[in-house]
């Protein structure tokens, strides 16, 4: 891949992303170069973020004809150019290109300064409700971390871990995006729940609709979710579930966990999110037991204590304070 001698460490991923992006649009990447690009994208989250920014702008902008793009890239003039709508911005050093849409040329998306930022955290077992300056409301579930950045042109939330219910104030001129790893939820105004756990991101829509996308830029999957629909993004692919799962997934806002014919291993994992010490299941027979019911997360310790009433198990306390579910059959 070309080197960018004039790039500083802070903007090097941006310049590399622009170079890969331009050649991708032209279709000039040889197979070995495609593998190099894929490895570069997977190497650093910053690389993926820059590529994603280009994707968002590309969807808004008019596509530059390929013959025009090639003419610009083949030009011997590598000096910086100021260009208008439907043209590319060329940088110094190796080829440096990005699609521009209207004001993006004069104020790049990644150079726009936020007008509001906030970082929110909840501890294990804690829930919190926060009102945002635009009238939107966030309900954070247990052990959740996210960062918020509002700009004049768009609103963005980065969900680092955990779960949150979003009630977004409608503003068609300032779309609202939730980023969770390689998954993005894009809306103007609606109510939806996003949960990020390990490599899986699950989205459930209560009201309105959202545009869900996941995977790396060059092979993203997309789905439009409407009220009552739920989808899970795992390993860069989307799987949709039935309507009943939406109500179960958002029950935490009312202080409940709802289980409908699920294995006890999943129940233990869910309860562990709200307890200081985890609930463990080591016996495969116990792990496979399927139960249905509702447990309160207002008193998660009490919820653990009533498990023997709804499943043939005993709760054994370990020396480290954790709980072990053992067979009682």
Order of alpha helices (4+ residues) and beta strands (2+ residues): alpha-alpha-alpha-alpha-beta-beta-beta-beta-beta-beta-beta-beta-beta-beta-beta-beta-beta-alpha-beta-alpha-beta-alpha-beta-alpha-alpha-beta-beta
